[in-house]
Amino acid sequence: MALKNHLKALRTTSGYTQEELGSRVGVSRQTIISIERYRYKPSLELAMKLSHELDVAVEEVFYFE
Amino acid sequence: MRLSKTELSIGIEMVYSITFALVFMPLFFHERGTHLAWEDLVGPGIQILVFTIFFFSVAYGALELARQHEITEDERGDLIQAKAYKAGYILYELALFIGVGHLLRTAPEHNGDLLFTTLALLLAVSLTKSTYQLYLHRTL
């Protein structure tokens, strides 16, 4: 089972750029890029921050496939 | 491709290493066969110190001006740094063994002292690292 996410789709729907979302949750643009490309698995804290910022439940952002 | 502030700062370190190799290593290369006294090292030492301070002040100052508000430290950065330090630790140990081996081969006088000091330092470092690792396992 691999951890995937809908971060890119949710981010663009919310109108954030990678840099804007990164600065709102306290990470770099590269970290957002890595998460969107499934290269980096965020910590629970960062996952919760991202879902909070995108105003969705954490399981709507991250899922197992 | 747009490099991040962190990637640029790593680039600065790489440029420094290459510049150091091109500018200062020839000085030491030509002195390989000689016995260097402390007085011989003061001149190059000051040059290296001044160059290092000047280089990093200018480079990091320019980077800070150009990328003032960019976030540089986050959990992914910490993970990358931990992996890089792990590789660095192994490489330092290897380099130290090679260096000491070379010294023992080429400078036989006082080599017992050299061997003992190196082994004692390596043991102390290894023990400290393991103790800290154990502490982190028990507390994190």
N, CA and C atoms of all chains as a GROMACS GRO file, in nm:
protein
  615
    1MET      N    1   0.084  -0.121   0.000
    1MET     CA    2   0.000   0.000   0.000
    1MET      C    3   0.087   0.126   0.000
    2ALA      N    4   0.060   0.211  -0.095
    2ALA     CA    5   0.139   0.334  -0.103
    2ALA      C    6   0.054   0.453  -0.060
    3LEU      N    7   0.118   0.545   0.009
    3LEU     CA    8   0.047   0.666   0.053
    3LEU      C    9   0.043   0.766  -0.062
    4LYS      N   10  -0.077   0.800  -0.105
    4LYS     CA   11  -0.095   0.898  -0.214
    4LYS      C   12  -0.171   1.019  -0.158
    5ASN      N   13  -0.191   1.119  -0.243
    5ASN     CA   14  -0.267   1.236  -0.197
    5ASN      C   15  -0.331   1.312  -0.312
    6HIS      N   16  -0.426   1.394  -0.276
    6HIS     CA   17  -0.493   1.481  -0.373
    6HIS      C   18  -0.448   1.626  -0.354
    7LEU      N   19  -0.330   1.643  -0.302
    7LEU     CA   20  -0.287   1.777  -0.262
    7LEU      C   21  -0.289   1.877  -0.379
    8LYS      N   22  -0.236   1.835  -0.494
    8LYS     CA   23  -0.226   1.927  -0.607
    8LYS      C   24  -0.366   1.976  -0.650
    9ALA      N   25  -0.458   1.881  -0.662
    9ALA     CA   26  -0.595   1.917  -0.705
    9ALA      C   27  -0.661   2.008  -0.602
   10LEU      N   28  -0.647   1.974  -0.475
   10LEU     CA   29  -0.711   2.054  -0.369
   10LEU      C   30  -0.647   2.192  -0.359
   11ARG      N   31  -0.517   2.196  -0.377
   11ARG     CA   32  -0.445   2.325  -0.370
   11ARG      C   33  -0.490   2.417  -0.483
   12THR      N   34  -0.496   2.364  -0.605
   12THR     CA   35  -0.536   2.450  -0.719
   12THR      C   36  -0.682   2.493  -0.706
   13THR      N   37  -0.765   2.403  -0.653
   13THR     CA   38  -0.905   2.440  -0.630
   13THR      C   39  -0.915   2.555  -0.530
   14SER      N   40  -0.830   2.551  -0.428
   14SER     CA   41  -0.831   2.657  -0.326
   14SER      C   42  -0.763   2.785  -0.374
   15GLY      N   43  -0.697   2.777  -0.489
   15GLY     CA   44  -0.634   2.896  -0.546
   15GLY      C   45  -0.498   2.930  -0.490
   16TYR      N   46  -0.435   2.836  -0.424
   16TYR     CA   47  -0.301   2.859  -0.370
   16TYR      C   48  -0.194   2.818  -0.471
   17THR      N   49  -0.085   2.894  -0.471
   17THR     CA   50   0.034   2.845  -0.541
   17THR      C   51   0.109   2.755  -0.443
   18GLN      N   52   0.207   2.681  -0.495
   18GLN     CA   53   0.286   2.594  -0.406
   18GLN      C   54   0.357   2.677  -0.300
   19GLU      N   55   0.407   2.792  -0.340
   19GLU     CA   56   0.480   2.879  -0.247
   19GLU      C   57   0.387   2.933  -0.138
   20GLU      N   58   0.267   2.974  -0.179
   20GLU     CA   59   0.172   3.030  -0.082
   20GLU      C   60   0.130   2.925   0.020
   21LEU      N   61   0.096   2.805  -0.029
   21LEU     CA   62   0.054   2.699   0.063
   21LEU      C   63   0.169   2.662   0.157
   22GLY      N   64   0.289   2.653   0.099
   22GLY     CA   65   0.407   2.622   0.180
   22GLY      C   66   0.427   2.722   0.291
   23SER      N   67   0.419   2.850   0.256
   23SER     CA   68   0.443   2.952   0.360
   23SER      C   69   0.332   2.953   0.464
   24ARG      N   70   0.210   2.915   0.426
   24ARG     CA   71   0.099   2.911   0.524
   24ARG      C   72   0.116   2.797   0.624
   25VAL      N   73   0.179   2.688   0.580
   25VAL     CA   74   0.198   2.575   0.674
   25VAL      C   75   0.342   2.566   0.725
   26GLY      N   76   0.426   2.660   0.682
   26GLY     CA   77   0.563   2.667   0.735
   26GLY      C   78   0.663   2.573   0.673
   27VAL      N   79   0.643   2.542   0.544
   27VAL     CA   80   0.743   2.460   0.475
   27VAL      C   81   0.780   2.527   0.342
   28SER      N   82   0.886   2.478   0.281
   28SER     CA   83   0.932   2.539   0.156
   28SER      C   84   0.846   2.493   0.038
   29ARG      N   85   0.859   2.566  -0.073
   29ARG     CA   86   0.788   2.529  -0.197
   29ARG      C   87   0.829   2.390  -0.242
   30GLN      N   88   0.959   2.356  -0.222
   30GLN     CA   89   1.011   2.226  -0.266
   30GLN      C   90   0.945   2.112  -0.188
   31THR      N   91   0.913   2.137  -0.063
   31THR     CA   92   0.847   2.033   0.017
   31THR      C   93   0.707   2.006  -0.037
   32ILE      N   94   0.635   2.112  -0.073
   32ILE     CA   95   0.502   2.094  -0.132
   32ILE      C   96   0.513   2.016  -0.264
   33ILE      N   97   0.612   2.053  -0.346
   33ILE     CA   98   0.633   1.984  -0.473
   33ILE      C   99   0.659   1.835  -0.448
   34SER      N  100   0.745   1.805  -0.350
   34SER     CA  101   0.780   1.665  -0.320
   34SER      C  102   0.658   1.586  -0.272
   35ILE      N  103   0.573   1.649  -0.191
   35ILE     CA  104   0.453   1.579  -0.143
   35ILE      C  105   0.359   1.553  -0.260
   36GLU      N  106   0.342   1.654  -0.345
   36GLU     CA  107   0.251   1.638  -0.460
   36GLU      C  108   0.299   1.529  -0.556
   37ARG      N  109   0.428   1.511  -0.562
   37ARG     CA  110   0.484   1.407  -0.652
   37ARG      C  111   0.502   1.273  -0.581
   38TYR      N  112   0.451   1.261  -0.458
   38TYR     CA  113   0.459   1.139  -0.376
   38TYR      C  114   0.603   1.099  -0.342
   39ARG      N  115   0.693   1.195  -0.349
   39ARG     CA  116   0.832   1.161  -0.317
   39ARG      C  117   0.860   1.175  -0.168
   40TYR      N  118   0.785   1.261  -0.102
   40TYR     CA  119   0.806   1.282   0.041
   40TYR      C  120   0.675   1.262   0.116
   41LYS      N  121   0.682   1.179   0.222
   41LYS     CA  122   0.565   1.156   0.306
   41LYS      C  123   0.570   1.254   0.425
   42PRO      N  124   0.473   1.343   0.435
   42PRO     CA  125   0.479   1.443   0.542
   42PRO      C  126   0.453   1.382   0.679
   43SER      N  127   0.496   1.452   0.782
   43SER     CA  128   0.465   1.410   0.919
   43SER      C  129   0.315   1.429   0.943
   44LEU      N  130   0.266   1.368   1.049
   44LEU     CA  131   0.123   1.382   1.082
   44LEU      C  132   0.089   1.530   1.105
   45GLU      N  133   0.180   1.600   1.172
   45GLU     CA  134   0.156   1.742   1.201
   45GLU      C  135   0.141   1.822   1.072
   46LEU      N  136   0.231   1.798   0.976
   46LEU     CA  137   0.223   1.872   0.850
   46LEU      C  138   0.099   1.832   0.771
   47ALA      N  139   0.066   1.702   0.773
   47ALA     CA  140  -0.054   1.655   0.703
   47ALA      C  141  -0.179   1.724   0.760
   48MET      N  142  -0.183   1.736   0.893
   48MET     CA  143  -0.298   1.802   0.958
   48MET      C  144  -0.302   1.951   0.924
   49LYS      N  145  -0.186   2.013   0.921
   49LYS     CA  146  -0.180   2.156   0.886
   49LYS      C  147  -0.229   2.178   0.744
   50LEU      N  148  -0.185   2.090   0.654
   50LEU     CA  149  -0.225   2.103   0.513
   50LEU      C  150  -0.376   2.086   0.498
   51SER      N  151  -0.430   1.983   0.562
   51SER     CA  152  -0.575   1.960   0.550
   51SER      C  153  -0.653   2.075   0.613
   52HIS      N  154  -0.601   2.129   0.723
   52HIS     CA  155  -0.666   2.243   0.788
   52HIS      C  156  -0.664   2.365   0.696
   53GLU      N  157  -0.551   2.386   0.633
   53GLU     CA  158  -0.537   2.501   0.544
   53GLU      C  159  -0.627   2.488   0.420
   54LEU      N  160  -0.645   2.365   0.375
   54LEU     CA  161  -0.730   2.342   0.257
   54LEU      C  162  -0.876   2.321   0.296
   55ASP      N  163  -0.902   2.322   0.426
   55ASP     CA  164  -1.037   2.313   0.480
   55ASP      C  165  -1.107   2.182   0.442
   56VAL      N  166  -1.033   2.074   0.450
   56VAL     CA  167  -1.089   1.940   0.426
   56VAL      C  168  -1.035   1.845   0.533
   57ALA      N  169  -1.097   1.728   0.545
   57ALA     CA  170  -1.047   1.629   0.642
   57ALA      C  171  -0.915   1.571   0.590
   58VAL      N  172  -0.832   1.529   0.683
   58VAL     CA  173  -0.698   1.481   0.643
   58VAL      C  174  -0.708   1.359   0.549
   59GLU      N  175  -0.809   1.275   0.570
   59GLU     CA  176  -0.823   1.157   0.484
   59GLU      C  177  -0.874   1.192   0.344
   60GLU      N  178  -0.920   1.315   0.329
   60GLU     CA  179  -0.958   1.359   0.194
   60GLU      C  180  -0.834   1.405   0.115
   61VAL      N  181  -0.732   1.438   0.188
   61VAL     CA  182  -0.606   1.479   0.123
   61VAL      C  183  -0.518   1.356   0.100
   62PHE      N  184  -0.502   1.276   0.204
   62PHE     CA  185  -0.411   1.161   0.197
   62PHE      C  186  -0.490   1.030   0.202
   63TYR      N  187  -0.446   0.935   0.121
   63TYR     CA  188  -0.514   0.806   0.116
   63TYR      C  189  -0.415   0.696   0.078
   64PHE      N  190  -0.451   0.572   0.110
   64PHE     CA  191  -0.368   0.458   0.070
   64PHE      C  192  -0.420   0.399  -0.061
   65GLU      N  193  -0.324   0.358  -0.144
   65GLU     CA  194  -0.366   0.296  -0.271
   65GLU      C  195  -0.291   0.166  -0.289
   66MET      N  196   1.452   2.566  -1.446
   66MET     CA  197   1.461   2.511  -1.311
   66MET      C  198   1.501   2.623  -1.213
   67ARG      N  199   1.414   2.645  -1.114
   67ARG     CA  200   1.444   2.750  -1.015
   67ARG      C  201   1.496   2.684  -0.886
   68LEU      N  202   1.618   2.719  -0.850
   68LEU     CA  203   1.676   2.660  -0.729
   68LEU      C  204   1.623   2.730  -0.604
   69SER      N  205   1.602   2.653  -0.499
   69SER     CA  206   1.555   2.710  -0.373
   69SER      C  207   1.672   2.776  -0.299
   70LYS      N  208   1.638   2.848  -0.194
   70LYS     CA  209   1.741   2.915  -0.113
   70LYS      C  210   1.836   2.812  -0.052
   71THR      N  211   1.779   2.701  -0.004
   71THR     CA  212   1.861   2.595   0.056
   71THR      C  213   1.955   2.535  -0.048
   72GLU      N  214   1.900   2.510  -0.168
   72GLU     CA  215   1.984   2.452  -0.275
   72GLU      C  216   2.095   2.549  -0.313
   73LEU      N  217   2.062   2.679  -0.316
   73LEU     CA  218   2.165   2.779  -0.348
   73LEU      C  219   2.273   2.784  -0.240
   74SER      N  220   2.232   2.770  -0.113
   74SER     CA  221   2.333   2.774  -0.006
   74SER      C  222   2.423   2.651  -0.011
   75ILE      N  223   2.367   2.536  -0.054
   75ILE     CA  224   2.450   2.416  -0.073
   75ILE      C  225   2.548   2.441  -0.189
   76GLY      N  226   2.495   2.508  -0.294
   76GLY     CA  227   2.580   2.545  -0.408
   76GLY      C  228   2.696   2.634  -0.367
   77ILE      N  229   2.667   2.728  -0.275
   77ILE     CA  230   2.772   2.818  -0.225
   77ILE      C  231   2.883   2.737  -0.157
   78GLU      N  232   2.842   2.638  -0.077
   78GLU     CA  233   2.941   2.552  -0.009
   78GLU      C  234   3.026   2.475  -0.110
   79MET      N  235   2.960   2.430  -0.218
   79MET     CA  236   3.033   2.355  -0.322
   79MET      C  237   3.132   2.445  -0.395
   80VAL      N  238   3.088   2.568  -0.426
   80VAL     CA  239   3.177   2.664  -0.494
   80VAL      C  240   3.296   2.695  -0.404
   81TYR      N  241   3.270   2.709  -0.272
   81TYR     CA  242   3.379   2.736  -0.178
   81TYR      C  243   3.481   2.623  -0.181
   82SER      N  244   3.430   2.498  -0.176
   82SER     CA  245   3.521   2.383  -0.174
   82SER      C  246   3.606   2.378  -0.301
   83ILE      N  247   3.542   2.403  -0.416
   83ILE     CA  248   3.616   2.399  -0.543
   83ILE      C  249   3.718   2.513  -0.548
   84THR      N  250   3.676   2.634  -0.504
   84THR     CA  251   3.768   2.748  -0.503
   84THR      C  252   3.886   2.722  -0.410
   85PHE      N  253   3.855   2.664  -0.293
   85PHE     CA  254   3.960   2.630  -0.197
   85PHE      C  255   4.060   2.533  -0.261
   86ALA      N  256   4.005   2.432  -0.329
   86ALA     CA  257   4.091   2.332  -0.393
   86ALA      C  258   4.180   2.395  -0.499
   87LEU      N  259   4.125   2.491  -0.575
   87LEU     CA  260   4.203   2.553  -0.683
   87LEU      C  261   4.303   2.656  -0.632
   88VAL      N  262   4.266   2.729  -0.526
   88VAL     CA  263   4.351   2.840  -0.479
   88VAL      C  264   4.452   2.793  -0.374
   89PHE      N  265   4.406   2.717  -0.275
   89PHE     CA  266   4.492   2.687  -0.160
   89PHE      C  267   4.560   2.550  -0.166
   90MET      N  268   4.494   2.454  -0.228
   90MET     CA  269   4.554   2.320  -0.229
   90MET      C  270   4.690   2.318  -0.299
   91PRO      N  271   4.711   2.397  -0.409
   91PRO     CA  272   4.845   2.398  -0.470
   91PRO      C  273   4.954   2.442  -0.372
   92LEU      N  274   4.920   2.535  -0.279
   92LEU     CA  275   5.018   2.580  -0.180
   92LEU      C  276   5.067   2.462  -0.096
   93PHE      N  277   4.971   2.381  -0.052
   93PHE     CA  278   5.006   2.266   0.032
   93PHE      C  279   5.067   2.152  -0.052
   94PHE      N  280   5.023   2.145  -0.178
   94PHE     CA  281   5.074   2.039  -0.266
   94PHE      C  282   5.225   2.054  -0.284
   95HIS      N  283   5.270   2.179  -0.304
   95HIS     CA  284   5.414   2.202  -0.327
   95HIS      C  285   5.498   2.180  -0.201
   96GLU      N  286   5.432   2.179  -0.084
   96GLU     CA  287   5.505   2.162   0.043
   96GLU      C  288   5.498   2.018   0.095
   97ARG      N  289   5.449   1.927   0.011
   97ARG     CA  290   5.426   1.790   0.060
   97ARG      C  291   5.552   1.725   0.117
   98GLY      N  292   5.665   1.744   0.049
   98GLY     CA  293   5.788   1.676   0.089
   98GLY      C  294   5.863   1.744   0.203
   99THR      N  295   5.814   1.861   0.248
   99THR     CA  296   5.888   1.937   0.349
   99THR      C  297   5.824   1.921   0.486
  100HIS      N  298   5.906   1.955   0.587
  100HIS     CA  299   5.854   1.956   0.723
  100HIS      C  300   5.803   2.097   0.753
  101LEU      N  301   5.675   2.111   0.773
  101LEU     CA  302   5.617   2.244   0.796
  101LEU      C  303   5.619   2.276   0.945
  102ALA      N  304   5.684   2.387   0.977
  102ALA     CA  305   5.684   2.435   1.116
  102ALA      C  306   5.558   2.520   1.137
  103TRP      N  307   5.528   2.548   1.261
  103TRP     CA  308   5.408   2.627   1.295
  103TRP      C  309   5.412   2.764   1.224
  104GLU      N  310   5.534   2.825   1.220
  104GLU     CA  311   5.547   2.958   1.158
  104GLU      C  312   5.514   2.954   1.009
  105ASP      N  313   5.542   2.839   0.946
  105ASP     CA  314   5.513   2.826   0.803
  105ASP      C  315   5.363   2.823   0.775
  106LEU      N  316   5.287   2.783   0.875
  106LEU     CA  317   5.144   2.766   0.854
  106LEU      C  318   5.063   2.890   0.888
  107VAL      N  319   5.126   2.985   0.958
  107VAL     CA  320   5.052   3.104   1.001
  107VAL      C  321   5.004   3.186   0.881
  108GLY      N  322   5.095   3.208   0.785
  108GLY     CA  323   5.061   3.288   0.665
  108GLY      C  324   4.942   3.229   0.589
  109PRO      N  325   4.956   3.104   0.541
  109PRO     CA  326   4.843   3.043   0.471
  109PRO      C  327   4.716   3.035   0.557
  110GLY      N  328   4.736   3.012   0.687
  110GLY     CA  329   4.620   3.004   0.778
  110GLY      C  330   4.541   3.133   0.779
  111ILE      N  331   4.614   3.246   0.788
  111ILE     CA  332   4.546   3.377   0.788
  111ILE      C  333   4.478   3.402   0.654
  112GLN      N  334   4.549   3.366   0.545
  112GLN     CA  335   4.490   3.383   0.411
  112GLN      C  336   4.358   3.305   0.399
  113ILE      N  337   4.361   3.181   0.447
  113ILE     CA  338   4.242   3.095   0.439
  113ILE      C  339   4.129   3.154   0.524
  114LEU      N  340   4.165   3.200   0.642
  114LEU     CA  341   4.064   3.256   0.733
  114LEU      C  342   3.998   3.380   0.672
  115VAL      N  343   4.082   3.472   0.619
  115VAL     CA  344   4.030   3.596   0.560
  115VAL      C  345   3.944   3.563   0.438
  116PHE      N  346   3.995   3.474   0.353
  116PHE     CA  347   3.920   3.436   0.232
  116PHE      C  348   3.785   3.375   0.270
  117THR      N  349   3.785   3.285   0.370
  117THR     CA  350   3.662   3.215   0.410
  117THR      C  351   3.558   3.314   0.463
  118ILE      N  352   3.603   3.405   0.550
  118ILE     CA  353   3.510   3.504   0.607
  118ILE      C  354   3.453   3.593   0.496
  119PHE      N  355   3.542   3.639   0.408
  119PHE     CA  356   3.499   3.728   0.298
  119PHE      C  357   3.402   3.654   0.205
  120PHE      N  358   3.439   3.533   0.166
  120PHE     CA  359   3.358   3.456   0.071
  120PHE      C  360   3.217   3.432   0.124
  121PHE      N  361   3.209   3.379   0.247
  121PHE     CA  362   3.077   3.345   0.300
  121PHE      C  363   2.995   3.470   0.335
  122SER      N  364   3.063   3.578   0.378
  122SER     CA  365   2.990   3.702   0.407
  122SER      C  366   2.923   3.754   0.280
  123VAL      N  367   3.002   3.760   0.172
  123VAL     CA  368   2.949   3.813   0.046
  123VAL      C  369   2.841   3.720  -0.010
  124ALA      N  370   2.872   3.590  -0.015
  124ALA     CA  371   2.780   3.493  -0.078
  124ALA      C  372   2.648   3.484  -0.001
  125TYR      N  373   2.656   3.465   0.130
  125TYR     CA  374   2.532   3.451   0.207
  125TYR      C  375   2.459   3.584   0.220
  126GLY      N  376   2.535   3.694   0.221
  126GLY     CA  377   2.472   3.827   0.223
  126GLY      C  378   2.389   3.849   0.098
  127ALA      N  379   2.447   3.816  -0.017
  127ALA     CA  380   2.376   3.830  -0.146
  127ALA      C  381   2.255   3.739  -0.151
  128LEU      N  382   2.271   3.616  -0.103
  128LEU     CA  383   2.160   3.520  -0.103
  128LEU      C  384   2.046   3.569  -0.014
  129GLU      N  385   2.084   3.622   0.101
  129GLU     CA  386   1.982   3.670   0.195
  129GLU      C  387   1.907   3.790   0.137
  130LEU      N  388   1.979   3.874   0.065
  130LEU     CA  389   1.913   3.990   0.001
  130LEU      C  390   1.819   3.946  -0.110
  131ALA      N  391   1.864   3.846  -0.187
  131ALA     CA  392   1.785   3.802  -0.302
  131ALA      C  393   1.664   3.720  -0.261
  132ARG      N  394   1.677   3.641  -0.156
  132ARG     CA  395   1.568   3.549  -0.117
  132ARG      C  396   1.531   3.570   0.030
  133GLN      N  397   1.493   3.692   0.063
  133GLN     CA  398   1.470   3.729   0.202
  133GLN      C  399   1.362   3.646   0.273
  134HIS      N  400   1.249   3.627   0.208
  134HIS     CA  401   1.134   3.571   0.278
  134HIS      C  402   1.113   3.422   0.254
  135GLU      N  403   1.208   3.358   0.189
  135GLU     CA  404   1.189   3.217   0.156
  135GLU      C  405   1.215   3.128   0.278
  136ILE      N  406   1.126   3.031   0.299
  136ILE     CA  407   1.143   2.937   0.411
  136ILE      C  408   1.255   2.840   0.376
  137THR      N  409   1.351   2.825   0.469
  137THR     CA  410   1.464   2.738   0.440
  137THR      C  411   1.466   2.612   0.526
  138GLU      N  412   1.402   2.619   0.641
  138GLU     CA  413   1.409   2.503   0.731
  138GLU      C  414   1.271   2.444   0.752
  139ASP      N  415   1.258   2.318   0.719
  139ASP     CA  416   1.134   2.246   0.748
  139ASP      C  417   1.167   2.099   0.769
  140GLU      N  418   1.064   2.016   0.790
  140GLU     CA  419   1.090   1.876   0.826
  140GLU      C  420   1.160   1.798   0.715
  141ARG      N  421   1.127   1.830   0.589
  141ARG     CA  422   1.195   1.761   0.479
  141ARG      C  423   1.343   1.800   0.476
  142GLY      N  424   1.370   1.929   0.500
  142GLY     CA  425   1.507   1.976   0.507
  142GLY      C  426   1.585   1.908   0.619
  143ASP      N  427   1.518   1.888   0.733
  143ASP     CA  428   1.583   1.820   0.846
  143ASP      C  429   1.617   1.675   0.810
  144LEU      N  430   1.523   1.609   0.740
  144LEU     CA  431   1.545   1.470   0.699
  144LEU      C  432   1.664   1.460   0.602
  145ILE      N  433   1.666   1.552   0.505
  145ILE     CA  434   1.775   1.552   0.407
  145ILE      C  435   1.908   1.579   0.476
  146GLN      N  436   1.904   1.675   0.570
  146GLN     CA  437   2.027   1.709   0.643
  146GLN      C  438   2.077   1.590   0.725
  147ALA      N  439   1.982   1.518   0.790
  147ALA     CA  440   2.021   1.402   0.870
  147ALA      C  441   2.086   1.295   0.782
  148LYS      N  442   2.029   1.274   0.663
  148LYS     CA  443   2.086   1.174   0.571
  148LYS      C  444   2.224   1.218   0.523
  149ALA      N  445   2.236   1.349   0.494
  149ALA     CA  446   2.365   1.400   0.446
  149ALA      C  447   2.472   1.390   0.555
  150TYR      N  448   2.432   1.421   0.681
  150TYR     CA  449   2.527   1.412   0.792
  150TYR      C  450   2.568   1.267   0.817
  151LYS      N  451   2.474   1.174   0.799
  151LYS     CA  452   2.506   1.032   0.818
  151LYS      C  453   2.614   0.989   0.716
  152ALA      N  454   2.590   1.029   0.590
  152ALA     CA  455   2.689   0.997   0.487
  152ALA      C  456   2.822   1.066   0.518
  153GLY      N  457   2.812   1.194   0.563
  153GLY     CA  458   2.932   1.270   0.597
  153GLY      C  459   3.010   1.206   0.710
  154TYR      N  460   2.940   1.155   0.812
  154TYR     CA  461   3.004   1.090   0.927
  154TYR      C  462   3.085   0.968   0.881
  155ILE      N  463   3.023   0.888   0.795
  155ILE     CA  464   3.092   0.767   0.745
  155ILE      C  465   3.215   0.807   0.663
  156LEU      N  466   3.196   0.910   0.577
  156LEU     CA  467   3.307   0.955   0.492
  156LEU      C  468   3.421   1.015   0.575
  157TYR      N  469   3.386   1.091   0.680
  157TYR     CA  470   3.488   1.149   0.768
  157TYR      C  471   3.570   1.039   0.834
  158GLU      N  472   3.500   0.935   0.883
  158GLU     CA  473   3.570   0.823   0.948
  158GLU      C  474   3.664   0.756   0.850
  159LEU      N  475   3.614   0.733   0.729
  159LEU     CA  476   3.696   0.670   0.625
  159LEU      C  477   3.817   0.756   0.592
  160ALA      N  478   3.791   0.888   0.574
  160ALA     CA  479   3.899   0.981   0.541
  160ALA      C  480   4.003   0.986   0.653
  161LEU      N  481   3.955   0.980   0.777
  161LEU     CA  482   4.045   0.983   0.892
  161LEU      C  483   4.134   0.859   0.894
  162PHE      N  484   4.075   0.742   0.866
  162PHE     CA  485   4.153   0.618   0.861
  162PHE      C  486   4.258   0.623   0.751
  163ILE      N  487   4.217   0.674   0.634
  163ILE     CA  488   4.311   0.684   0.522
  163ILE      C  489   4.423   0.781   0.558
  164GLY      N  490   4.385   0.895   0.616
  164GLY     CA  491   4.484   0.997   0.655
  164GLY      C  492   4.583   0.945   0.757
  165VAL      N  493   4.532   0.876   0.858
  165VAL     CA  494   4.620   0.823   0.963
  165VAL      C  495   4.708   0.712   0.906
  166GLY      N  496   4.649   0.630   0.822
  166GLY     CA  497   4.728   0.524   0.757
  166GLY      C  498   4.844   0.583   0.678
  167HIS      N  499   4.815   0.691   0.606
  167HIS     CA  500   4.919   0.759   0.528
  167HIS      C  501   5.026   0.817   0.618
  168LEU      N  502   4.983   0.879   0.729
  168LEU     CA  503   5.079   0.938   0.823
  168LEU      C  504   5.168   0.830   0.887
  169LEU      N  505   5.106   0.718   0.924
  169LEU     CA  506   5.183   0.609   0.987
  169LEU      C  507   5.288   0.553   0.891
  170ARG      N  508   5.251   0.550   0.764
  170ARG     CA  509   5.342   0.495   0.663
  170ARG      C  510   5.458   0.590   0.634
  171THR      N  511   5.425   0.722   0.629
  171THR     CA  512   5.526   0.818   0.586
  171THR      C  513   5.601   0.886   0.701
  172ALA      N  514   5.545   0.886   0.820
  172ALA     CA  515   5.611   0.950   0.935
  172ALA      C  516   5.623   0.850   1.049
  173PRO      N  517   5.719   0.758   1.043
  173PRO     CA  518   5.724   0.651   1.142
  173PRO      C  519   5.756   0.698   1.284
  174GLU      N  520   5.821   0.815   1.301
  174GLU     CA  521   5.855   0.859   1.436
  174GLU      C  522   5.727   0.902   1.511
  175HIS      N  523   5.717   0.862   1.635
  175HIS     CA  524   5.602   0.889   1.723
  175HIS      C  525   5.472   0.829   1.670
  176ASN      N  526   5.480   0.725   1.586
  176ASN     CA  527   5.356   0.675   1.528
  176ASN      C  528   5.270   0.599   1.630
  177GLY      N  529   5.333   0.551   1.737
  177GLY     CA  530   5.257   0.486   1.844
  177GLY      C  531   5.162   0.586   1.910
  178ASP      N  532   5.216   0.705   1.934
  178ASP     CA  533   5.136   0.812   1.995
  178ASP      C  534   5.021   0.853   1.903
  179LEU      N  535   5.055   0.864   1.774
  179LEU     CA  536   4.955   0.903   1.674
  179LEU      C  537   4.842   0.800   1.666
  180LEU      N  538   4.882   0.673   1.666
  180LEU     CA  539   4.783   0.565   1.657
  180LEU      C  540   4.693   0.565   1.780
  181PHE      N  541   4.754   0.578   1.898
  181PHE     CA  542   4.676   0.577   2.021
  181PHE      C  543   4.578   0.694   2.026
  182THR      N  544   4.628   0.815   1.993
  182THR     CA  545   4.541   0.934   1.997
  182THR      C  546   4.424   0.919   1.901
  183THR      N  547   4.452   0.871   1.780
  183THR     CA  548   4.346   0.856   1.680
  183THR      C  549   4.242   0.755   1.726
  184LEU      N  550   4.290   0.640   1.774
  184LEU     CA  551   4.196   0.537   1.819
  184LEU      C  552   4.113   0.586   1.937
  185ALA      N  553   4.178   0.658   2.030
  185ALA     CA  554   4.105   0.710   2.146
  185ALA      C  555   3.998   0.810   2.102
  186LEU      N  556   4.031   0.897   2.006
  186LEU     CA  557   3.934   0.995   1.956
  186LEU      C  558   3.818   0.926   1.886
  187LEU      N  559   3.851   0.828   1.802
  187LEU     CA  560   3.746   0.755   1.729
  187LEU      C  561   3.653   0.682   1.824
  188LEU      N  562   3.712   0.621   1.927
  188LEU     CA  563   3.630   0.551   2.027
  188LEU      C  564   3.539   0.648   2.101
  189ALA      N  565   3.595   0.764   2.138
  189ALA     CA  566   3.516   0.864   2.210
  189ALA      C  567   3.400   0.914   2.124
  190VAL      N  568   3.430   0.940   1.997
  190VAL     CA  569   3.326   0.988   1.905
  190VAL      C  570   3.218   0.882   1.886
  191SER      N  571   3.262   0.758   1.865
  191SER     CA  572   3.168   0.648   1.842
  191SER      C  573   3.080   0.625   1.964
  192LEU      N  574   3.141   0.629   2.082
  192LEU     CA  575   3.066   0.608   2.206
  192LEU      C  576   2.966   0.722   2.231
  193THR      N  577   3.011   0.845   2.206
  193THR     CA  578   2.923   0.961   2.224
  193THR      C  579   2.804   0.952   2.129
  194LYS      N  580   2.832   0.914   2.005
  194LYS     CA  581   2.726   0.902   1.904
  194LYS      C  582   2.625   0.796   1.946
  195SER      N  583   2.675   0.680   1.990
  195SER     CA  584   2.585   0.572   2.031
  195SER      C  585   2.502   0.610   2.153
  196THR      N  586   2.566   0.680   2.248
  196THR     CA  587   2.494   0.724   2.368
  196THR      C  588   2.381   0.820   2.331
  197TYR      N  589   2.412   0.913   2.243
  197TYR     CA  590   2.311   1.010   2.200
  197TYR      C  591   2.198   0.940   2.124
  198GLN      N  592   2.236   0.843   2.041
  198GLN     CA  593   2.137   0.766   1.964
  198GLN      C  594   2.044   0.691   2.058
  199LEU      N  595   2.103   0.630   2.162
  199LEU     CA  596   2.025   0.555   2.260
  199LEU      C  597   1.931   0.650   2.336
  200TYR      N  598   1.984   0.767   2.373
  200TYR     CA  599   1.903   0.868   2.441
  200TYR      C  600   1.783   0.908   2.355
  201LEU      N  601   1.808   0.929   2.225
  201LEU     CA  602   1.699   0.968   2.135
  201LEU      C  603   1.596   0.857   2.122
  202HIS      N  604   1.643   0.731   2.117
  202HIS     CA  605   1.550   0.617   2.107
  202HIS      C  606   1.462   0.608   2.232
  203ARG      N  607   1.519   0.642   2.347
  203ARG     CA  608   1.443   0.632   2.471
  203ARG      C  609   1.351   0.752   2.493
  204THR      N  610   1.381   0.865   2.430
  204THR     CA  611   1.305   0.986   2.461
  204THR      C  612   1.213   1.033   2.348
  205LEU      N  613   1.240   0.995   2.226
  205LEU     CA  614   1.155   1.044   2.116
  205LEU      C  615   1.036   0.953   2.090
   0.00000   0.00000   0.00000
